[in-house]
Amino acid sequence: MEDPKRILVSRLRQIGDVILTLPLLDALRARYPHAEIDYLAEELPAQAAIGHPALGRVHRLRKWPGLPAPPLLLARLLGARYGLVIDLYGNPRSALLSSFTGAPVRVGPARRSRRRLYTHTIPAQDPHHSAIDYHLSALSAIGVPAATTKAPRIHLSEVERAEGIARLDRALSPGEPRVGLHVGNRWPAKRWPEERFAALLRAISKLGARGVVLAGPGEEALARRVAEGARGAGRAPAPVIAGLPLRTYFAVVASLDALVTNDGSPLHVGPAVQVPTVGILGPTVPEIWFPYAREDGHQLLCKPIWCRPCHRHECARLDCLEWVEVGEAVRATERALAHGGRVRATA
């Protein structure tokens, strides 16, 4: 096909999933250096794409009764005259929006009858390949040679970075290395037991570091319980950082020396802001969802178990997480800290 003048990339939902699409933007910029590239996502996930140097505009999608998008946004999408649209979500709404643009080349997942709304389709996810590789396969669907796989990168301004440092400094004064623990997840089957996070917090001081508990919306009570569980003889509860705007949360994570987190969007935020990250995975596929290298300081804690991947949100018994012991998490955190700061974040 002719080189498009304007390109739209769409991944409507999930913060972590948008982060995993960012390497595709780098590949598109390398392949089409003169094209204008835009992004379409819902309000919160769109925050991960803001500031990316490959992008011109980030369209933020909100609900509108009876329509797939507000009328003004629909007019913008139609008026942009995109030559190429890549839909990486592939649900009915995103497929309809892709078709609505009228782009002559529309790429999307080969799912059910909505595949007819695309001119080219992306093959199903290979469980041996990462989510990043899957997104890059959208290029091969239109005959573009496979791009070199990179890790995602969230781009923060100097003002945002300064705000992140200030927020962290208010919780933990500078000095010793600082480790963030993101202990929540909206799905119970992805949460490492809170008493183990508390035990890890108590052990972090023996590594010559200090811990802070991070919380997203709805996770505040859990974070406070974990912080209180770290209390010991002569030791106050660990500090908690919660209620932050998402971009500020990114900047706080960027100010840490290491991050320990459950599966979920923080698992990708850490590497994307170049912080050594310890990921604790339960029912999901690590080859897909943790494409981060140990030589870059990242550590995967994931036990082989017969029932993985079940992709359950709830489970009566969580052997996949129960088998991850506190001592393993302490050693993984030590290795992450030993890496010594900023990482290359190659995938």
Short mmCIF file of the C-alpha atoms (twelve columns), coordinates in Angstrom:
data_MODEL
# 
_entry.id   MODEL 
# 
loop_
_atom_site.group_PDB 
_atom_site.id 
_atom_site.type_symbol 
_atom_site.label_atom_id 
_atom_site.label_alt_id 
_atom_site.label_comp_id 
_atom_site.label_asym_id 
_atom_site.label_seq_id 
_atom_site.Cartn_x 
_atom_site.Cartn_y 
_atom_site.Cartn_z 
_atom_site.pdbx_PDB_model_num 
ATOM 1   C CA . MET A 1   0.000   0.000   0.000  1 
ATOM 2   C CA . GLU A 2   1.020   3.639   -0.353 1 
ATOM 3   C CA . ASP A 3   2.587   5.196   2.696  1 
ATOM 4   C CA . PRO A 4   -0.279  6.681   4.736  1 
ATOM 5   C CA . LYS A 5   -0.192  10.363  5.623  1 
ATOM 6   C CA . ARG A 6   -2.272  9.894   8.762  1 
ATOM 7   C CA . ILE A 7   -2.437  6.841   11.045 1 
ATOM 8   C CA . LEU A 8   -4.725  6.031   13.964 1 
ATOM 9   C CA . VAL A 9   -3.836  3.420   16.597 1 
ATOM 10  C CA . SER A 10  -6.666  2.319   18.870 1 
ATOM 11  C CA . ARG A 11  -6.610  0.382   22.139 1 
ATOM 12  C CA . LEU A 12  -9.667  1.502   24.042 1 
ATOM 13  C CA . ARG A 13  -9.329  -0.067  27.475 1 
ATOM 14  C CA . GLN A 14  -6.944  -1.189  30.236 1 
ATOM 15  C CA . ILE A 15  -3.966  0.927   31.249 1 
ATOM 16  C CA . GLY A 16  -1.471  -1.937  31.130 1 
ATOM 17  C CA . ASP A 17  -2.619  -2.999  27.688 1 
ATOM 18  C CA . VAL A 18  -2.140  0.512   26.318 1 
ATOM 19  C CA . ILE A 19  1.379   0.544   27.772 1 
ATOM 20  C CA . LEU A 20  2.117   -2.684  25.905 1 
ATOM 21  C CA . THR A 21  1.088   -1.058  22.605 1 
ATOM 22  C CA . LEU A 22  3.635   1.767   22.891 1 
ATOM 23  C CA . PRO A 23  6.439   -0.125  21.075 1 
ATOM 24  C CA . LEU A 24  4.153   -0.284  18.039 1 
ATOM 25  C CA . LEU A 25  4.145   3.514   17.965 1 
ATOM 26  C CA . ASP A 26  7.946   3.516   17.809 1 
ATOM 27  C CA . ALA A 27  7.824   0.985   14.973 1 
ATOM 28  C CA . LEU A 28  5.260   3.029   13.052 1 
ATOM 29  C CA . ARG A 29  7.334   6.191   13.421 1 
ATOM 30  C CA . ALA A 30  10.426  4.351   12.154 1 
ATOM 31  C CA . ARG A 31  8.535   2.925   9.159  1 
ATOM 32  C CA . TYR A 32  6.506   6.054   8.326  1 
ATOM 33  C CA . PRO A 33  8.707   8.968   9.462  1 
ATOM 34  C CA . HIS A 34  6.528   11.644  7.848  1 
ATOM 35  C CA . ALA A 35  3.086   10.378  8.868  1 
ATOM 36  C CA . GLU A 36  0.906   11.972  11.518 1 
ATOM 37  C CA . ILE A 37  0.085   9.343   14.138 1 
ATOM 38  C CA . ASP A 38  -2.850  9.636   16.577 1 
ATOM 39  C CA . TYR A 39  -4.071  7.391   19.390 1 
ATOM 40  C CA . LEU A 40  -7.588  6.547   20.582 1 
ATOM 41  C CA . ALA A 41  -8.361  5.230   24.086 1 
ATOM 42  C CA . GLU A 42  -10.685 5.797   27.007 1 
ATOM 43  C CA . GLU A 43  -9.754  8.561   29.457 1 
ATOM 44  C CA . LEU A 44  -7.577  6.659   31.961 1 
ATOM 45  C CA . PRO A 45  -5.748  4.318   29.543 1 
ATOM 46  C CA . ALA A 46  -5.058  7.296   27.277 1 
ATOM 47  C CA . GLN A 47  -2.875  8.768   30.039 1 
ATOM 48  C CA . ALA A 48  -0.186  6.188   29.232 1 
ATOM 49  C CA . ALA A 49  0.104   7.417   25.631 1 
ATOM 50  C CA . ILE A 50  0.232   11.135  26.399 1 
ATOM 51  C CA . GLY A 51  3.630   12.643  25.709 1 
ATOM 52  C CA . HIS A 52  4.830   9.872   23.403 1 
ATOM 53  C CA . PRO A 53  7.080   11.533  20.808 1 
ATOM 54  C CA . ALA A 54  5.577   9.540   17.924 1 
ATOM 55  C CA . LEU A 55  2.087   10.917  18.541 1 
ATOM 56  C CA . GLY A 56  0.389   14.067  17.400 1 
ATOM 57  C CA . ARG A 57  -2.970  13.761  19.165 1 
ATOM 58  C CA . VAL A 58  -4.386  11.441  21.799 1 
ATOM 59  C CA . HIS A 59  -8.168  11.140  21.418 1 
ATOM 60  C CA . ARG A 60  -9.855  10.432  24.767 1 
ATOM 61  C CA . LEU A 61  -13.032 8.440   24.396 1 
ATOM 62  C CA . ARG A 62  -15.999 8.735   26.741 1 
ATOM 63  C CA . LYS A 63  -19.434 7.181   26.641 1 
ATOM 64  C CA . TRP A 64  -22.278 8.787   24.752 1 
ATOM 65  C CA . PRO A 65  -25.845 7.395   24.826 1 
ATOM 66  C CA . GLY A 66  -26.763 5.629   21.612 1 
ATOM 67  C CA . LEU A 67  -23.440 6.277   19.867 1 
ATOM 68  C CA . PRO A 68  -20.011 4.587   19.986 1 
ATOM 69  C CA . ALA A 69  -18.430 7.989   20.745 1 
ATOM 70  C CA . PRO A 70  -19.473 11.605  21.345 1 
ATOM 71  C CA . PRO A 71  -20.544 13.377  18.116 1 
ATOM 72  C CA . LEU A 72  -17.602 15.794  18.190 1 
ATOM 73  C CA . LEU A 73  -15.100 12.934  18.408 1 
ATOM 74  C CA . LEU A 74  -16.880 11.055  15.624 1 
ATOM 75  C CA . ALA A 75  -16.581 14.147  13.443 1 
ATOM 76  C CA . ARG A 76  -12.856 14.417  14.232 1 
ATOM 77  C CA . LEU A 77  -12.237 10.765  13.379 1 
ATOM 78  C CA . LEU A 78  -14.096 11.055  10.092 1 
ATOM 79  C CA . GLY A 79  -12.544 14.409  9.189  1 
ATOM 80  C CA . ALA A 80  -8.985  13.235  9.858  1 
ATOM 81  C CA . ARG A 81  -9.052  11.104  6.691  1 
ATOM 82  C CA . TYR A 82  -6.795  8.424   8.128  1 
ATOM 83  C CA . GLY A 83  -5.013  6.239   5.589  1 
ATOM 84  C CA . LEU A 84  -4.320  3.458   8.091  1 
ATOM 85  C CA . VAL A 85  -6.198  2.469   11.254 1 
ATOM 86  C CA . ILE A 86  -4.864  -0.227  13.602 1 
ATOM 87  C CA . ASP A 87  -7.384  -1.437  16.180 1 
ATOM 88  C CA . LEU A 88  -5.619  -3.510  18.842 1 
ATOM 89  C CA . TYR A 89  -8.703  -4.136  20.983 1 
ATOM 90  C CA . GLY A 90  -11.198 -5.586  18.541 1 
ATOM 91  C CA . ASN A 91  -14.420 -5.389  20.533 1 
ATOM 92  C CA . PRO A 92  -17.633 -4.356  18.743 1 
ATOM 93  C CA . ARG A 93  -17.252 -0.688  19.703 1 
ATOM 94  C CA . SER A 94  -13.635 -0.345  18.593 1 
ATOM 95  C CA . ALA A 95  -14.311 -2.249  15.356 1 
ATOM 96  C CA . LEU A 96  -17.246 0.057   14.590 1 
ATOM 97  C CA . LEU A 97  -15.148 3.147   15.277 1 
ATOM 98  C CA . SER A 98  -12.381 1.825   13.022 1 
ATOM 99  C CA . SER A 99  -14.882 1.305   10.222 1 
ATOM 100 C CA . PHE A 100 -16.438 4.729   10.815 1 
ATOM 101 C CA . THR A 101 -13.147 6.482   10.011 1 
ATOM 102 C CA . GLY A 102 -13.467 5.325   6.414  1 
ATOM 103 C CA . ALA A 103 -9.756  4.526   6.289  1 
ATOM 104 C CA . PRO A 104 -8.892  2.468   3.204  1 
ATOM 105 C CA . VAL A 105 -6.699  0.143   5.298  1 
ATOM 106 C CA . ARG A 106 -8.082  -1.052  8.632  1 
ATOM 107 C CA . VAL A 107 -6.283  -3.680  10.705 1 
ATOM 108 C CA . GLY A 108 -7.815  -5.548  13.630 1 
ATOM 109 C CA . PRO A 109 -8.155  -8.907  15.385 1 
ATOM 110 C CA . ALA A 110 -9.791  -11.762 13.483 1 
ATOM 111 C CA . ARG A 111 -12.727 -12.170 15.870 1 
ATOM 112 C CA . ARG A 112 -16.242 -13.301 15.001 1 
ATOM 113 C CA . SER A 113 -18.318 -11.374 12.485 1 
ATOM 114 C CA . ARG A 114 -16.697 -8.018  13.301 1 
ATOM 115 C CA . ARG A 115 -13.597 -9.113  11.441 1 
ATOM 116 C CA . ARG A 116 -15.517 -8.008  8.346  1 
ATOM 117 C CA . LEU A 117 -15.115 -4.402  9.453  1 
ATOM 118 C CA . TYR A 118 -11.355 -4.660  8.824  1 
ATOM 119 C CA . THR A 119 -9.507  -4.931  5.536  1 
ATOM 120 C CA . HIS A 120 -6.666  -6.903  7.163  1 
ATOM 121 C CA . THR A 121 -6.741  -9.093  10.250 1 
ATOM 122 C CA . ILE A 122 -4.194  -9.903  12.976 1 
ATOM 123 C CA . PRO A 123 -3.696  -13.624 13.723 1 
ATOM 124 C CA . ALA A 124 -4.659  -14.916 17.159 1 
ATOM 125 C CA . GLN A 125 -2.230  -14.439 20.044 1 
ATOM 126 C CA . ASP A 126 0.542   -17.048 20.178 1 
ATOM 127 C CA . PRO A 127 0.944   -18.056 23.869 1 
ATOM 128 C CA . HIS A 128 4.709   -18.284 23.357 1 
ATOM 129 C CA . HIS A 129 4.969   -14.666 22.185 1 
ATOM 130 C CA . SER A 130 4.583   -11.534 24.266 1 
ATOM 131 C CA . ALA A 131 1.726   -9.050  24.037 1 
ATOM 132 C CA . ILE A 132 4.241   -6.609  22.548 1 
ATOM 133 C CA . ASP A 133 4.997   -9.061  19.726 1 
ATOM 134 C CA . TYR A 134 1.274   -9.519  19.155 1 
ATOM 135 C CA . HIS A 135 0.778   -5.788  18.687 1 
ATOM 136 C CA . LEU A 136 3.758   -5.590  16.344 1 
ATOM 137 C CA . SER A 137 2.214   -8.374  14.253 1 
ATOM 138 C CA . ALA A 138 -0.341  -5.789  13.098 1 
ATOM 139 C CA . LEU A 139 2.417   -4.505  10.807 1 
ATOM 140 C CA . SER A 140 3.082   -7.894  9.255  1 
ATOM 141 C CA . ALA A 141 -0.657  -8.100  8.504  1 
ATOM 142 C CA . ILE A 142 -0.156  -5.273  5.984  1 
ATOM 143 C CA . GLY A 143 3.148   -6.566  4.647  1 
ATOM 144 C CA . VAL A 144 5.487   -4.404  6.710  1 
ATOM 145 C CA . PRO A 145 8.589   -6.344  7.876  1 
ATOM 146 C CA . ALA A 146 8.627   -7.243  11.551 1 
ATOM 147 C CA . ALA A 147 10.069  -4.524  13.760 1 
ATOM 148 C CA . THR A 148 12.718  -5.021  16.416 1 
ATOM 149 C CA . THR A 149 10.960  -5.624  19.711 1 
ATOM 150 C CA . LYS A 150 11.442  -2.912  22.312 1 
ATOM 151 C CA . ALA A 151 10.016  -2.485  25.766 1 
ATOM 152 C CA . PRO A 152 7.362   0.194   26.250 1 
ATOM 153 C CA . ARG A 153 8.351   3.624   27.469 1 
ATOM 154 C CA . ILE A 154 6.071   6.107   29.232 1 
ATOM 155 C CA . HIS A 155 7.281   9.640   28.558 1 
ATOM 156 C CA . LEU A 156 7.045   12.031  31.501 1 
ATOM 157 C CA . SER A 157 7.747   15.756  31.446 1 
ATOM 158 C CA . GLU A 158 10.306  17.317  33.779 1 
ATOM 159 C CA . VAL A 159 7.448   18.935  35.689 1 
ATOM 160 C CA . GLU A 160 5.753   15.560  36.158 1 
ATOM 161 C CA . ARG A 161 8.993   13.938  37.292 1 
ATOM 162 C CA . ALA A 162 9.561   16.708  39.820 1 
ATOM 163 C CA . GLU A 163 6.044   16.220  41.177 1 
ATOM 164 C CA . GLY A 164 6.647   12.470  41.507 1 
ATOM 165 C CA . ILE A 165 9.861   13.040  43.453 1 
ATOM 166 C CA . ALA A 166 8.141   15.573  45.721 1 
ATOM 167 C CA . ARG A 167 5.258   13.187  46.460 1 
ATOM 168 C CA . LEU A 168 7.644   10.357  47.283 1 
ATOM 169 C CA . ASP A 169 9.847   12.618  49.407 1 
ATOM 170 C CA . ARG A 170 6.813   13.571  51.503 1 
ATOM 171 C CA . ALA A 171 6.215   9.881   52.253 1 
ATOM 172 C CA . LEU A 172 9.845   8.764   52.599 1 
ATOM 173 C CA . SER A 173 12.683  11.229  52.965 1 
ATOM 174 C CA . PRO A 174 15.584  10.767  50.534 1 
ATOM 175 C CA . GLY A 175 18.529  8.669   51.612 1 
ATOM 176 C CA . GLU A 176 18.223  4.919   51.606 1 
ATOM 177 C CA . PRO A 177 16.875  3.142   48.511 1 
ATOM 178 C CA . ARG A 178 13.077  3.228   48.328 1 
ATOM 179 C CA . VAL A 179 10.921  0.269   47.302 1 
ATOM 180 C CA . GLY A 180 7.284   0.650   46.280 1 
ATOM 181 C CA . LEU A 181 4.809   -2.179  46.873 1 
ATOM 182 C CA . HIS A 182 1.608   -2.125  44.840 1 
ATOM 183 C CA . VAL A 183 -0.448  -4.654  46.786 1 
ATOM 184 C CA . GLY A 184 -3.861  -4.404  45.132 1 
ATOM 185 C CA . ASN A 185 -5.722  -5.651  42.099 1 
ATOM 186 C CA . ARG A 186 -9.439  -5.524  41.514 1 
ATOM 187 C CA . TRP A 187 -9.449  -9.298  40.884 1 
ATOM 188 C CA . PRO A 188 -8.836  -11.456 43.992 1 
ATOM 189 C CA . ALA A 189 -7.153  -14.190 41.922 1 
ATOM 190 C CA . LYS A 190 -4.313  -11.813 41.071 1 
ATOM 191 C CA . ARG A 191 -3.499  -10.650 44.612 1 
ATOM 192 C CA . TRP A 192 -0.542  -12.092 46.495 1 
ATOM 193 C CA . PRO A 193 -1.709  -12.528 50.138 1 
ATOM 194 C CA . GLU A 194 -1.628  -9.242  52.030 1 
ATOM 195 C CA . GLU A 195 0.110   -10.763 55.071 1 
ATOM 196 C CA . ARG A 196 3.007   -11.730 52.786 1 
ATOM 197 C CA . PHE A 197 3.280   -8.192  51.465 1 
ATOM 198 C CA . ALA A 198 3.402   -7.035  55.098 1 
ATOM 199 C CA . ALA A 199 6.159   -9.551  55.839 1 
ATOM 200 C CA . LEU A 200 8.070   -8.334  52.775 1 
ATOM 201 C CA . LEU A 201 7.735   -4.752  54.030 1 
ATOM 202 C CA . ARG A 202 9.254   -5.755  57.367 1 
ATOM 203 C CA . ALA A 203 12.133  -7.519  55.608 1 
ATOM 204 C CA . ILE A 204 12.968  -4.643  53.268 1 
ATOM 205 C CA . SER A 205 14.694  -2.738  56.069 1 
ATOM 206 C CA . LYS A 206 17.181  -5.609  56.366 1 
ATOM 207 C CA . LEU A 207 18.157  -4.919  52.757 1 
ATOM 208 C CA . GLY A 208 19.143  -1.371  53.693 1 
ATOM 209 C CA . ALA A 209 16.038  0.030   52.011 1 
ATOM 210 C CA . ARG A 210 12.649  1.423   53.015 1 
ATOM 211 C CA . GLY A 211 9.218   0.509   51.727 1 
ATOM 212 C CA . VAL A 212 6.158   2.500   50.748 1 
ATOM 213 C CA . VAL A 213 2.738   1.041   49.894 1 
ATOM 214 C CA . LEU A 214 1.070   2.263   46.697 1 
ATOM 215 C CA . ALA A 215 -2.679  2.127   46.118 1 
ATOM 216 C CA . GLY A 216 -4.954  2.729   43.186 1 
ATOM 217 C CA . PRO A 217 -8.656  3.648   43.363 1 
ATOM 218 C CA . GLY A 218 -10.544 1.334   45.731 1 
ATOM 219 C CA . GLU A 219 -7.331  -0.188  47.111 1 
ATOM 220 C CA . GLU A 220 -6.780  2.249   49.978 1 
ATOM 221 C CA . ALA A 221 -8.131  0.019   52.775 1 
ATOM 222 C CA . LEU A 222 -6.031  -2.935  51.628 1 
ATOM 223 C CA . ALA A 223 -2.939  -0.723  51.411 1 
ATOM 224 C CA . ARG A 224 -3.490  0.571   54.953 1 
ATOM 225 C CA . ARG A 225 -3.859  -2.982  56.304 1 
ATOM 226 C CA . VAL A 226 -0.588  -4.014  54.690 1 
ATOM 227 C CA . ALA A 227 1.133   -0.873  55.982 1 
ATOM 228 C CA . GLU A 228 -0.188  -1.521  59.494 1 
ATOM 229 C CA . GLY A 229 0.951   -5.148  59.258 1 
ATOM 230 C CA . ALA A 230 4.513   -3.931  58.802 1 
ATOM 231 C CA . ARG A 231 4.437   -2.355  62.267 1 
ATOM 232 C CA . GLY A 232 6.830   -3.943  64.718 1 
ATOM 233 C CA . ALA A 233 8.569   -3.205  68.006 1 
ATOM 234 C CA . GLY A 234 9.562   0.451   67.796 1 
ATOM 235 C CA . ARG A 235 8.502   0.581   64.150 1 
ATOM 236 C CA . ALA A 236 5.691   2.740   62.760 1 
ATOM 237 C CA . PRO A 237 3.376   1.581   59.962 1 
ATOM 238 C CA . ALA A 238 4.782   1.963   56.477 1 
ATOM 239 C CA . PRO A 239 3.675   5.092   54.605 1 
ATOM 240 C CA . VAL A 240 0.885   4.809   52.036 1 
ATOM 241 C CA . ILE A 241 0.607   6.811   48.813 1 
ATOM 242 C CA . ALA A 242 -2.911  6.790   47.394 1 
ATOM 243 C CA . GLY A 243 -5.401  8.976   45.572 1 
ATOM 244 C CA . LEU A 244 -2.981  10.221  42.924 1 
ATOM 245 C CA . PRO A 245 -3.833  11.289  39.379 1 
ATOM 246 C CA . LEU A 246 -2.571  8.566   37.066 1 
ATOM 247 C CA . ARG A 247 0.263   10.571  35.515 1 
ATOM 248 C CA . THR A 248 1.458   11.507  39.008 1 
ATOM 249 C CA . TYR A 249 1.354   7.825   39.965 1 
ATOM 250 C CA . PHE A 250 3.600   7.098   36.974 1 
ATOM 251 C CA . ALA A 251 6.009   9.787   38.177 1 
ATOM 252 C CA . VAL A 252 6.082   8.430   41.748 1 
ATOM 253 C CA . VAL A 253 6.943   4.970   40.425 1 
ATOM 254 C CA . ALA A 254 9.653   6.554   38.258 1 
ATOM 255 C CA . SER A 255 11.200  7.978   41.452 1 
ATOM 256 C CA . LEU A 256 11.532  4.562   43.151 1 
ATOM 257 C CA . ASP A 257 14.618  2.369   43.243 1 
ATOM 258 C CA . ALA A 258 12.506  -0.792  42.811 1 
ATOM 259 C CA . LEU A 259 8.856   -1.787  42.496 1 
ATOM 260 C CA . VAL A 260 7.156   -4.980  43.714 1 
ATOM 261 C CA . THR A 261 3.688   -5.552  42.284 1 
ATOM 262 C CA . ASN A 262 0.920   -7.973  41.545 1 
ATOM 263 C CA . ASP A 263 -0.179  -8.641  37.987 1 
ATOM 264 C CA . GLY A 264 -1.962  -5.607  36.554 1 
ATOM 265 C CA . SER A 265 -1.102  -2.225  35.093 1 
ATOM 266 C CA . PRO A 266 1.674   -1.420  37.658 1 
ATOM 267 C CA . LEU A 267 3.481   -4.522  36.353 1 
ATOM 268 C CA . HIS A 268 4.024   -2.570  33.112 1 
ATOM 269 C CA . VAL A 269 4.345   0.909   34.580 1 
ATOM 270 C CA . GLY A 270 7.585   -0.011  36.363 1 
ATOM 271 C CA . PRO A 271 9.537   -1.172  33.295 1 
ATOM 272 C CA . ALA A 272 7.984   1.604   31.193 1 
ATOM 273 C CA . VAL A 273 9.490   4.246   33.510 1 
ATOM 274 C CA . GLN A 274 12.769  2.300   33.758 1 
ATOM 275 C CA . VAL A 275 12.474  1.060   37.330 1 
ATOM 276 C CA . PRO A 276 13.567  -2.532  38.196 1 
ATOM 277 C CA . THR A 277 10.303  -4.384  38.772 1 
ATOM 278 C CA . VAL A 278 9.449   -7.571  40.669 1 
ATOM 279 C CA . GLY A 279 6.288   -9.050  39.179 1 
ATOM 280 C CA . ILE A 280 4.190   -11.617 41.086 1 
ATOM 281 C CA . LEU A 281 2.010   -13.516 38.614 1 
ATOM 282 C CA . GLY A 282 -0.719  -16.032 39.355 1 
ATOM 283 C CA . PRO A 283 -3.237  -17.339 36.805 1 
ATOM 284 C CA . THR A 284 -1.932  -15.597 33.662 1 
ATOM 285 C CA . VAL A 285 0.722   -16.493 31.068 1 
ATOM 286 C CA . PRO A 286 4.125   -14.993 31.968 1 
ATOM 287 C CA . GLU A 287 5.445   -15.315 28.401 1 
ATOM 288 C CA . ILE A 288 2.682   -12.944 27.274 1 
ATOM 289 C CA . TRP A 289 2.422   -10.546 30.188 1 
ATOM 290 C CA . PHE A 290 5.964   -10.227 31.585 1 
ATOM 291 C CA . PRO A 291 8.226   -9.576  28.579 1 
ATOM 292 C CA . TYR A 292 10.934  -7.945  30.708 1 
ATOM 293 C CA . ALA A 293 14.514  -9.130  31.045 1 
ATOM 294 C CA . ARG A 294 16.307  -10.109 34.239 1 
ATOM 295 C CA . GLU A 295 19.506  -8.493  32.988 1 
ATOM 296 C CA . ASP A 296 17.598  -5.191  33.124 1 
ATOM 297 C CA . GLY A 297 16.848  -5.724  36.810 1 
ATOM 298 C CA . HIS A 298 13.330  -7.123  36.392 1 
ATOM 299 C CA . GLN A 299 12.377  -10.229 38.373 1 
ATOM 300 C CA . LEU A 300 9.516   -12.660 37.703 1 
ATOM 301 C CA . LEU A 301 7.945   -14.651 40.547 1 
ATOM 302 C CA . CYS A 302 5.658   -17.228 38.963 1 
ATOM 303 C CA . LYS A 303 5.196   -20.902 39.853 1 
ATOM 304 C CA . PRO A 304 4.582   -23.672 37.301 1 
ATOM 305 C CA . ILE A 305 1.209   -25.219 38.062 1 
ATOM 306 C CA . TRP A 306 -1.041  -27.578 36.134 1 
ATOM 307 C CA . CYS A 307 -4.081  -25.260 36.041 1 
ATOM 308 C CA . ARG A 308 -2.374  -22.230 34.487 1 
ATOM 309 C CA . PRO A 309 -3.552  -20.392 32.526 1 
ATOM 310 C CA . CYS A 310 -7.076  -20.310 33.920 1 
ATOM 311 C CA . HIS A 311 -7.554  -16.524 33.539 1 
ATOM 312 C CA . ARG A 312 -9.962  -16.596 36.467 1 
ATOM 313 C CA . HIS A 313 -10.813 -13.470 38.400 1 
ATOM 314 C CA . GLU A 314 -11.726 -15.448 41.509 1 
ATOM 315 C CA . CYS A 315 -10.627 -18.891 42.705 1 
ATOM 316 C CA . ALA A 316 -11.398 -21.057 45.728 1 
ATOM 317 C CA . ARG A 317 -7.715  -21.943 46.146 1 
ATOM 318 C CA . LEU A 318 -4.837  -19.786 44.939 1 
ATOM 319 C CA . ASP A 319 -1.956  -22.249 44.842 1 
ATOM 320 C CA . CYS A 320 -0.350  -20.312 41.983 1 
ATOM 321 C CA . LEU A 321 0.132   -17.356 44.366 1 
ATOM 322 C CA . GLU A 322 0.363   -19.213 47.682 1 
ATOM 323 C CA . TRP A 323 3.430   -21.056 46.415 1 
ATOM 324 C CA . VAL A 324 5.343   -17.775 46.046 1 
ATOM 325 C CA . GLU A 325 7.100   -17.456 49.409 1 
ATOM 326 C CA . VAL A 326 8.150   -14.302 51.212 1 
ATOM 327 C CA . GLY A 327 11.813  -15.329 51.128 1 
ATOM 328 C CA . GLU A 328 11.686  -15.543 47.337 1 
ATOM 329 C CA . ALA A 329 10.186  -12.063 47.148 1 
ATOM 330 C CA . VAL A 330 12.880  -10.688 49.468 1 
ATOM 331 C CA . ARG A 331 15.658  -12.164 47.319 1 
ATOM 332 C CA . ALA A 332 14.014  -10.881 44.130 1 
ATOM 333 C CA . THR A 333 13.730  -7.401  45.647 1 
ATOM 334 C CA . GLU A 334 17.388  -7.557  46.633 1 
ATOM 335 C CA . ARG A 335 18.365  -8.437  43.058 1 
ATOM 336 C CA . ALA A 336 16.242  -5.589  41.709 1 
ATOM 337 C CA . LEU A 337 17.909  -3.124  44.093 1 
ATOM 338 C CA . ALA A 338 21.343  -4.484  43.229 1 
ATOM 339 C CA . HIS A 339 20.762  -3.523  39.608 1 
ATOM 340 C CA . GLY A 340 21.351  0.036   40.730 1 
ATOM 341 C CA . GLY A 341 18.704  2.342   39.347 1 
ATOM 342 C CA . ARG A 342 17.594  3.208   35.825 1 
ATOM 343 C CA . VAL A 343 17.270  0.273   33.456 1 
ATOM 344 C CA . ARG A 344 17.469  -0.076  29.714 1 
ATOM 345 C CA . ALA A 345 14.029  -1.719  29.741 1 
ATOM 346 C CA . THR A 346 14.595  -3.874  26.673 1 
ATOM 347 C CA . ALA A 347 11.919  -6.498  26.076 1 
# 
